[in-house]
Amino acid sequence: MNTKKSTKRTIKGFSIGLAFIGLALLFSFIFLSGIEVKAQTMQQERRQDKREDRQERREDRRDARQEVYNDGLREGAEDARSKRRTNAQANSNYQRAGGENNQRERQAYRTGFIQGYNEGYNRNNRRGNRRRY
């Protein structure tokens, strides 16, 4: 009988140990899979942030181009109304290039300014818009 009790205790202890190990493994898998999901979510958020940043930069560049064009449009219209000769390069905004720092930005500013200036000058040049009979 003593041997049976000892065997039963051993079997019970072994069963409890196996159950404990099984639960530990189950929680480990749950915990580790949660970490993997969290890492994937963080990667997706980073990608989304990068996409949003690129979109914001595109919108900023588009807004800046439109602002530069409008500067040229306004200056060209003023020169035409004042009956000055067309000369976008003599304009102080063109020469300063909007205060841009690098060569590429200065060139982009000047290109947009000239486009706007020419459009503004041509729209408002009274001499060019008269009808000839």
MDTraj code that builds the backbone (N, CA, C; nanometers):
import mdtraj as md
import numpy as np

residues = "MET ASN THR LYS LYS SER THR LYS ARG THR ILE LYS GLY PHE SER ILE GLY LEU ALA PHE ILE GLY LEU ALA LEU LEU PHE SER PHE ILE PHE LEU SER GLY ILE GLU VAL LYS ALA GLN THR MET GLN GLN GLU ARG ARG GLN ASP LYS ARG GLU ASP ARG GLN GLU ARG ARG GLU ASP ARG ARG ASP ALA ARG GLN GLU VAL TYR ASN ASP GLY LEU ARG GLU GLY ALA GLU ASP ALA ARG SER LYS ARG ARG THR ASN ALA GLN ALA ASN SER ASN TYR GLN ARG ALA GLY GLY GLU ASN ASN GLN ARG GLU ARG GLN ALA TYR ARG THR GLY PHE ILE GLN GLY TYR ASN GLU GLY TYR ASN ARG ASN ASN ARG ARG GLY ASN ARG ARG ARG TYR".split()
xyz = np.array([
    [0.0788, -0.1185, 0.0000],
    [0.0000, 0.0000, 0.0000],
    [0.0842, 0.1266, 0.0000],
    [0.1904, 0.1172, 0.0725],
    [0.2807, 0.2310, 0.0815],
    [0.3363, 0.2651, -0.0556],
    [0.3629, 0.1653, -0.1326],
    [0.4165, 0.1853, -0.2647],
    [0.3115, 0.2480, -0.3556],
    [0.1861, 0.2069, -0.3397],
    [0.0798, 0.2648, -0.4202],
    [0.0626, 0.4128, -0.3917],
    [0.0673, 0.4513, -0.2607],
    [0.0533, 0.5918, -0.2243],
    [0.1692, 0.6728, -0.2797],
    [0.2859, 0.6172, -0.2714],
    [0.4045, 0.6845, -0.3218],
    [0.3954, 0.7020, -0.4732],
    [0.3465, 0.6002, -0.5411],
    [0.3318, 0.6065, -0.6852],
    [0.2247, 0.7087, -0.7231],
    [0.1130, 0.7108, -0.6468],
    [0.0071, 0.8050, -0.6747],
    [0.0556, 0.9479, -0.6544],
    [0.1356, 0.9685, -0.5453],
    [0.1895, 1.1022, -0.5219],
    [0.2836, 1.1433, -0.6329],
    [0.3619, 1.0521, -0.6800],
    [0.4559, 1.0809, -0.7863],
    [0.3797, 1.1146, -0.9146],
    [0.2774, 1.0357, -0.9437],
    [0.1988, 1.0600, -1.0637],
    [0.1277, 1.1941, -1.0525],
    [0.0695, 1.2225, -0.9310],
    [0.0021, 1.3507, -0.9105],
    [0.1022, 1.4646, -0.9246],
    [0.2193, 1.4524, -0.8677],
    [0.3227, 1.5552, -0.8769],
    [0.3677, 1.5753, -1.0202],
    [0.3804, 1.4637, -1.0902],
    [0.4212, 1.4705, -1.2292],
    [0.3124, 1.5396, -1.3130],
    [0.1869, 1.5063, -1.2880],
    [0.0752, 1.5666, -1.3606],
    [0.0677, 1.7163, -1.3334],
    [0.0860, 1.7546, -1.2070],
    [0.0833, 1.8965, -1.1717],
    [0.1995, 1.9686, -1.2391],
    [0.3167, 1.9065, -1.2402],
    [0.4339, 1.9653, -1.3050],
    [0.4113, 1.9841, -1.4544],
    [0.3528, 1.8816, -1.5179],
    [0.3225, 1.8912, -1.6609],
    [0.2198, 2.0008, -1.6881],
    [0.1202, 2.0105, -1.6029],
    [0.0183, 2.1133, -1.6194],
    [0.0823, 2.2518, -1.6049],
    [0.1703, 2.2653, -1.5066],
    [0.2384, 2.3926, -1.4860],
    [0.3251, 2.4289, -1.6071],
    [0.3992, 2.3321, -1.6569],
    [0.4834, 2.3552, -1.7757],
    [0.3961, 2.3889, -1.8964],
    [0.2846, 2.3194, -1.9110],
    [0.1932, 2.3465, -2.0224],
    [0.1369, 2.4884, -2.0150],
    [0.0964, 2.5280, -1.8943],
    [0.0455, 2.6645, -1.8788],
    [0.1543, 2.7681, -1.9045],
    [0.2751, 2.7400, -1.8574],
    [0.3863, 2.8327, -1.8807],
    [0.4140, 2.8469, -2.0301],
    [0.4130, 2.7368, -2.1026],
    [0.4335, 2.7414, -2.2474],
    [0.3205, 2.8176, -2.3172],
    [0.1977, 2.7926, -2.2738],
    [0.0835, 2.8609, -2.3336],
    [0.0955, 3.0118, -2.3142],
    [0.1249, 3.0553, -2.1938],
    [0.1406, 3.1989, -2.1691],
    [0.2606, 3.2564, -2.2444],
    [0.3662, 3.1782, -2.2575],
    [0.4827, 3.2243, -2.3336],
    [0.4457, 3.2494, -2.4792],
    [0.3718, 3.1557, -2.5384],
    [0.3306, 3.1726, -2.6776],
    [0.2402, 3.2953, -2.6936],
    [0.1470, 3.3099, -2.6022],
    [0.0574, 3.4255, -2.6079],
    [0.1369, 3.5544, -2.5952],
    [0.2289, 3.5586, -2.5001],
    [0.3097, 3.6781, -2.4775],
    [0.3974, 3.7092, -2.5989],
    [0.4656, 3.6084, -2.6511],
    [0.5540, 3.6299, -2.7650],
    [0.4760, 3.6679, -2.8908],
    [0.3601, 3.6101, -2.9128],
    [0.2829, 3.6481, -3.0303],
    [0.2338, 3.7919, -3.0163],
    [0.2064, 3.8364, -2.8956],
    [0.1683, 3.9756, -2.8726],
    [0.2815, 4.0705, -2.9061],
    [0.4039, 4.0315, -2.8756],
    [0.5202, 4.1142, -2.9073],
    [0.5367, 4.1260, -3.0584],
    [0.5183, 4.0136, -3.1290],
    [0.5325, 4.0151, -3.2751],
    [0.4265, 4.1048, -3.3383],
    [0.3043, 4.0966, -3.2908],
    [0.1970, 4.1813, -3.3428],
    [0.2283, 4.3274, -3.3154],
    [0.2802, 4.3560, -3.1964],
    [0.3159, 4.4930, -3.1613],
    [0.4249, 4.5448, -3.2549],
    [0.5248, 4.4641, -3.2861],
    [0.6326, 4.5047, -3.3764],
    [0.5782, 4.5317, -3.5162],
    [0.4880, 4.4477, -3.5638],
    [0.4287, 4.4689, -3.6955],
    [0.3466, 4.5975, -3.6980],
    [0.2734, 4.6231, -3.5912],
    [0.1932, 4.7449, -3.5822],
    [0.2830, 4.8677, -3.5837],
    [0.3951, 4.8610, -3.5121],
    [0.4877, 4.9742, -3.5091],
    [0.5462, 4.9991, -3.6475],
    [0.5799, 4.8923, -3.7209],
    [0.6325, 4.9073, -3.8566],
    [0.5281, 4.9719, -3.9483],
    [0.4039, 4.9284, -3.9356],
    [0.2975, 4.9859, -4.0178],
    [0.2783, 5.1343, -3.9850],
    [0.2859, 5.1690, -3.8565],
    [0.2717, 5.3095, -3.8167],
    [0.3863, 5.3937, -3.8725],
    [0.5095, 5.3398, -3.8691],
    [0.6248, 5.4119, -3.9242],
    [0.6074, 5.4353, -4.0737],
    [0.5629, 5.3320, -4.1459],
    [0.5392, 5.3467, -4.2899],
    [0.4331, 5.4528, -4.3175],
    [0.3264, 5.4495, -4.2395],
    [0.2198, 5.5480, -4.2558],
    [0.2721, 5.6889, -4.2274],
    [0.3547, 5.7037, -4.1233],
    [0.4135, 5.8348, -4.0909],
    [0.5003, 5.8850, -4.2055],
    [0.5793, 5.7952, -4.2647],
    [0.6647, 5.8344, -4.3774],
    [0.5804, 5.8778, -4.4965],
    [0.4724, 5.8045, -4.5247],
    [0.3831, 5.8430, -4.6350],
    [0.3224, 5.9807, -4.6103],
    [0.2788, 6.0034, -4.4875],
    [0.2195, 6.1335, -4.4544],
    [0.3223, 6.2458, -4.4660],
    [0.4461, 6.2185, -4.4228],
    [0.5522, 6.3194, -4.4340],
    [0.5791, 6.3538, -4.5805],
    [0.5867, 6.2515, -4.6665],
    [0.6093, 6.2763, -4.8096],
    [0.4949, 6.3583, -4.8685],
    [0.3715, 6.3232, -4.8300],
    [0.2556, 6.3961, -4.8802],
    [0.2599, 6.5425, -4.8347],
    [0.2969, 6.5664, -4.7099],
    [0.3061, 6.7039, -4.6593],
    [0.4136, 6.7825, -4.7343],
    [0.5285, 6.7178, -4.7611],
    [0.6346, 6.7866, -4.8355],
    [0.5882, 6.8209, -4.9769],
    [0.5155, 6.7275, -5.0416],
    [0.4622, 6.7559, -5.1750],
    [0.3676, 6.8752, -5.1715],
    [0.2787, 6.8760, -5.0735],
    [0.1838, 6.9864, -5.0620],
    [0.2560, 7.1183, -5.0336],
    [0.3589, 7.1132, -4.9491],
    [0.4366, 7.2348, -4.9201],
    [0.5044, 7.2875, -5.0456],
    [0.5627, 7.1966, -5.1254],
    [0.6280, 7.2398, -5.2494],
    [0.5277, 7.2985, -5.3471],
    [0.4115, 7.2343, -5.3570],
    [0.3074, 7.2848, -5.4465],
    [0.2613, 7.4238, -5.4015],
    [0.2403, 7.4408, -5.2721],
    [0.1986, 7.5711, -5.2193],
    [0.3056, 7.6761, -5.2437],
    [0.4321, 7.6374, -5.2255],
    [0.5425, 7.7322, -5.2474],
    [0.5498, 7.7721, -5.3940],
    [0.5330, 7.6752, -5.4847],
    [0.5352, 7.7076, -5.6289],
    [0.4222, 7.8044, -5.6640],
    [0.3051, 7.7800, -5.6075],
    [0.1912, 7.8673, -5.6358],
    [0.2171, 8.0076, -5.5798],
    [0.2758, 8.0159, -5.4625],
    [0.3065, 8.1461, -5.4020],
    [0.4081, 8.2233, -5.4867],
    [0.5104, 8.1534, -5.5348],
    [0.6129, 8.2169, -5.6187],
    [0.5504, 8.2660, -5.7495],
    [0.4681, 8.1816, -5.8102],
    [0.4001, 8.2190, -5.9343],
    [0.3160, 8.3446, -5.9105],
    [0.2436, 8.3477, -5.7986],
    [0.1606, 8.4631, -5.7668],
    [0.2448, 8.5891, -5.7441],
    [0.3632, 8.5738, -5.6833],
    [0.4543, 8.6884, -5.6675],
    [0.4899, 8.7454, -5.8044],
    [0.5272, 8.6586, -5.8968],
    [0.5621, 8.7021, -6.0318],
    [0.4431, 8.7625, -6.1043],
    [0.3277, 8.7001, -6.0881],
    [0.2059, 8.7496, -6.1511],
    [0.1760, 8.8924, -6.1055],
    [0.1857, 8.9147, -5.9771],
    [0.1594, 9.0472, -5.9199],
    [0.2606, 9.1508, -5.9694],
    [0.3894, 9.1141, -5.9688],
    [0.4940, 9.2080, -6.0116],
    [0.4842, 9.2378, -6.1615],
    [0.4546, 9.1355, -6.2412],
    [0.4397, 9.1557, -6.3859],
    [0.3213, 9.2446, -6.4171],
    [0.2111, 9.2235, -6.3465],
    [0.0922, 9.3066, -6.3675],
    [0.1212, 9.4517, -6.3298],
    [0.1935, 9.4708, -6.2190],
    [0.2284, 9.6064, -6.1754],
    [0.3175, 9.6763, -6.2783],
    [0.4157, 9.6048, -6.3296],
    [0.5038, 9.6635, -6.4312],
    [0.4253, 9.7006, -6.5570],
    [0.3319, 9.6153, -6.5983],
    [0.2528, 9.6440, -6.7188],
    [0.1628, 9.7651, -6.6965],
    [0.0986, 9.7713, -6.5807],
    [0.0111, 9.8858, -6.5522],
    [0.0896, 10.0161, -6.5418],
    [0.2147, 10.0055, -6.4935],
    [0.3002, 10.1248, -6.4817],
    [0.3716, 10.1558, -6.6122],
    [0.3419, 10.0768, -6.7144],
    [0.4006, 10.0942, -6.8490],
    [0.5532, 10.0835, -6.8486],
    [0.6027, 9.9985, -6.7602],
    [0.7469, 9.9715, -6.7607],
    [0.7740, 9.8573, -6.8569],
    [0.8953, 9.8535, -6.9058],
    [0.9345, 9.7437, -6.9949],
    [0.9384, 9.6145, -6.9160],
    [0.9133, 9.5057, -6.9884],
    [0.9182, 9.3752, -6.9220],
    [1.0630, 9.3395, -6.8894],
    [1.0877, 9.3136, -6.7616],
    [1.2231, 9.2784, -6.7181],
    [1.2142, 9.2109, -6.5815],
    [1.1792, 9.0855, -6.5833],
    [1.1628, 9.0112, -6.4583],
    [1.2940, 9.0023, -6.3811],
    [1.4066, 8.9913, -6.4523],
    [1.5358, 8.9740, -6.3865],
    [1.5765, 9.0980, -6.3072],
    [1.5220, 9.2127, -6.3399],
    [1.5557, 9.3354, -6.2674],
    [1.4763, 9.3478, -6.1379],
    [1.3745, 9.2661, -6.1211],
    [1.2904, 9.2737, -6.0024],
    [1.3680, 9.2247, -5.8801],
    [1.3516, 9.2940, -5.7686],
    [1.4265, 9.2577, -5.6477],
    [1.3876, 9.1201, -5.5953],
    [1.2606, 9.0803, -5.6098],
    [1.2211, 8.9457, -5.5671],
    [1.2939, 8.8390, -5.6474],
    [1.3064, 8.8629, -5.7761],
    [1.3785, 8.7676, -5.8615],
    [1.5241, 8.7604, -5.8187],
    [1.5855, 8.8761, -5.7969],
    [1.7278, 8.8798, -5.7622],
    [1.7545, 8.8132, -5.6274],
    [1.6656, 8.8345, -5.5316],
    [1.6832, 8.7716, -5.3999],
    [1.6430, 8.6249, -5.4028],
    [1.5682, 8.5885, -5.5031],
    [1.5166, 8.4504, -5.5188],
    [1.4393, 8.4086, -5.3945],
    [1.3614, 8.5017, -5.3422],
    [1.2756, 8.4698, -5.2281],
    [1.3517, 8.4377, -5.1022],
    [1.4807, 8.4683, -5.0984],
    [1.5604, 8.4380, -4.9794],
    [1.5933, 8.2906, -4.9644],
    [1.5793, 8.2134, -5.0710],
    [1.6087, 8.0698, -5.0640],
    [1.7579, 8.0479, -5.0424],
    [1.7903, 7.9349, -4.9790],
    [1.9282, 7.9106, -4.9376],
    [2.0129, 7.8353, -5.0391],
    [1.9582, 7.7331, -5.0992],
    [2.0442, 7.6559, -5.1897],
    [2.0140, 7.6862, -5.3356],
    [2.1059, 7.6521, -5.4196],
    [2.0993, 7.6850, -5.5628],
    [1.9747, 7.6267, -5.6286],
    [1.9412, 7.5059, -5.5964],
    [1.8248, 7.4407, -5.6574],
    [1.6966, 7.5157, -5.6225],
    [1.6822, 7.5561, -5.4958],
    [1.5630, 7.6293, -5.4541],
    [1.5581, 7.7677, -5.5177],
    [1.6742, 7.8331, -5.5283],
    [1.6783, 7.9650, -5.5927],
    [1.6370, 7.9549, -5.7386],
    [1.6866, 7.8525, -5.8072],
    [1.6522, 7.8340, -5.9484],
    [1.5025, 7.8047, -5.9639],
    [1.4485, 7.7213, -5.8763],
    [1.3054, 7.6904, -5.8823],
    [1.2232, 7.8167, -5.8576],
    [1.2665, 7.8988, -5.7622],
    [1.1950, 8.0236, -5.7350],
    [1.1969, 8.1130, -5.8586],
    [1.3139, 8.1297, -5.9164],
    [1.3262, 8.2187, -6.0323],
    [1.2443, 8.1697, -6.1509],
    [1.2415, 8.0400, -6.1732],
    [1.1635, 7.9841, -6.2838],
    [1.0148, 8.0122, -6.2633],
    [0.9643, 7.9853, -6.1439],
    [0.8239, 8.0115, -6.1156],
    [0.7907, 8.1595, -6.1205],
    [0.8838, 8.2421, -6.0723],
    [0.8621, 8.3871, -6.0731],
    [0.8506, 8.4385, -6.2157],
    [0.9411, 8.3948, -6.3031],
    [0.9383, 8.4405, -6.4431],
    [0.8089, 8.3971, -6.5114],
    [0.7652, 8.2737, -6.4866],
    [0.6399, 8.2276, -6.5468],
    [0.5230, 8.3166, -6.5045],
    [0.5157, 8.3444, -6.3753],
    [0.4090, 8.4308, -6.3254],
    [0.4228, 8.5732, -6.3750],
    [0.5456, 8.6233, -6.3769],
    [0.5709, 8.7603, -6.4213],
    [0.5261, 8.7779, -6.5661],
    [0.5663, 8.6875, -6.6525],
    [0.5286, 8.6972, -6.7941],
    [0.3772, 8.6922, -6.8120],
    [0.3130, 8.6031, -6.7388],
    [0.1671, 8.5930, -6.7471],
    [0.1018, 8.7234, -6.6993],
    [0.1467, 8.7751, -6.5867],
    [0.0904, 8.8993, -6.5333],
    [0.1151, 9.0178, -6.6252],
    [0.2334, 9.0238, -6.6815],
    [0.2660, 9.1344, -6.7718],
    [0.1798, 9.1284, -6.8978],
    [0.1702, 9.0098, -6.9552],
    [0.0929, 8.9941, -7.0792],
    [-0.0565, 9.0193, -7.0581],
    [-0.1103, 8.9796, -6.9445],
    [-0.2518, 9.0036, -6.9164],
    [-0.2827, 9.1522, -6.9018],
    [-0.1871, 9.2269, -6.8507],
    [-0.2131, 9.3667, -6.8163],
    [-0.1448, 9.4671, -6.9074],
    [-0.0805, 9.4210, -7.0107],
    [-0.0122, 9.5112, -7.1026],
    [-0.1161, 9.5727, -7.1958],
    [-0.1520, 9.6964, -7.1722],
    [-0.2576, 9.7636, -7.2493],
    [-0.2185, 9.7821, -7.3948],
    [-0.0920, 9.8071, -7.4196],
    [-0.0487, 9.8282, -7.5583],
    [-0.0701, 9.7037, -7.6414],
    [-0.0450, 9.5873, -7.5823],
    [-0.0584, 9.4632, -7.6579],
    [-0.2023, 9.4200, -7.6740],
    [-0.2948, 9.4762, -7.5938],
    [-0.4328, 9.4334, -7.5989],
    [-0.5219, 9.5251, -7.6823],
    [-0.4676, 9.6333, -7.7405],
    [-0.5482, 9.7244, -7.8213],
    [-0.5825, 9.6600, -7.9553],
    [-0.6999, 9.6932, -8.0009],
    [-0.7388, 9.6449, -8.1334],
    [-0.6849, 9.7391, -8.2387],
    [-0.6424, 9.6841, -8.3462],
    [-0.5916, 9.7660, -8.4560],
    [-0.6910, 9.7624, -8.5706],
    [-0.7295, 9.8773, -8.6191],
    [-0.8310, 9.8857, -8.7256],
    [-0.7682, 9.9190, -8.8562],
])
top = md.Topology()
chain = top.add_chain()
for i, resn in enumerate(residues, 1):
    res = top.add_residue(resn, chain, resSeq=i)
    for name in ("N", "CA", "C"):
        top.add_atom(name, md.element.get_by_symbol(name[0]), res)
traj = md.Trajectory(xyz[None], top)
